[in-house]
Amino acid sequence: MRKLILFFLIISIFNFPGSVHAQNEQPAGPIYIVQNGDNLTSIAAQFGITTDELIAVNGIIDPNLLAVGDELIIPGLEGITGYLITRNVAFGSTLTSLAVQNLVDQDLLVKLNHITSPTELYTGISLIIPEDDQKQPLQQKYLLGEGQSLLEFSILSGQNPWQVSSLNQLGSPTRAPAGTIVYLNTDSDLSGRRLQVLPLGDITISPLPMVQGKTIIFKITAAAEVQLGGNLTGHPLHFFPDGNGNFISLQGIHAMQEPGIYPLQISMTMPNGTVYTQEQMVVIESGNYGQDPVLLVKDEFIDPATTQKENDWLTSMTAPATSEKYWDGLWSSPAYYTDCFTSRYGNRRSYNGGPFDFFHTGVDICGGDGTKIYAPAGGKVAFSGPLTVRGNATIIDHGWGVYTGYWHQSASLVNAGDTVVGGQVIGLVGGTGRVTGAHLHWEVWAGGVQVSPLDWLEKTYP
Ligand SMILES: [Zn+2]
């Protein structure tokens, strides 16, 4: 029946194009720009319409000719104009804040994105948001202070309280408890009006989605006198000022962390002791790591009585986050052979035919007995000495909770407490400890977790 009506509608449009044009200059709905991987079926499903409706309203003759960048009118969204843009949800955003900020109705966001519960709003997921070129997204946001009513806030900001509550989709000015984030639709200078700004400034997290083995960079803009903290998968986040008004935390995602959805908390303690905490779910995806061939080693090297003690010691060695940062810029390879690897980070491992429930904690780099090992960046030697499983080992503290480890050396050329610079020779490759042959095992720790070391040679970490 609906199709039939549509059919007659189309016929009438084609018969009297002039009259339609005269009635309304606007297209019959907002515009969606075709993205890579889209087809008519997927676009129709995304907006809860049929392909026939999509074809009809856009006058598509050959659906196979759909190209990336084509503009399609989406029917069934009366009153919406402009473009439907795909955006990533920033940490701390709620359905309400996204709706208010983009001057759209919450219900519309729910409808456009098939959201069944606000808890589906994970950090980093993409949402379709209508963007009207006539309206700029709201930038100015404030916090209702302790004991401050929206009425008082409105007077201070020189706004009508009903307009403020309407703009913020609150229903009524009375529905705004302390701590409510309020957006204002004004370009005038509101400084000096005792409006409390949000203590947590811009929060950027990269990369998103989070992936097993990656080093995640948390960057938060905040005043110097505040203290930042946080937690992800049981690891405390250590934040340090970068000298440019930002706080940085570098946190690794464990290579064996079960893919799924985890809470991320970020908190800020103000000088007066007030603590603001934001929590949102984040997605952790698989790193799709491979498997190494079964490794054959002496039984003593896989006896938990030996391995557990050494693992625990290593965990405690790499847990503290030194506030001084010793590196600057991109790291250089610690090995003579920079593009030859015998085993990659993250590979699942089995010892002597047991289950594949171990993983390779670093990267094995080619180079036989006596080949030089270089410090990849500045740091302070935290340990240098013999270990049962790891052989002659050196651990360098690079600051901010970042450590590197060099195992199985034939000789170490540095001592605990030494300061090293990038490119300095720190030891020689060997075959000491649990090995099947001489090689350099190199690993990188961030926030108490071993991460993919080669990332640190390809990307500059702040
Ligand atoms: Zn290794």
Residues whose N, C-alpha, C, O or C-beta is under 5 A from the ligand:
A	BS01	ZN	V363 D364 H441
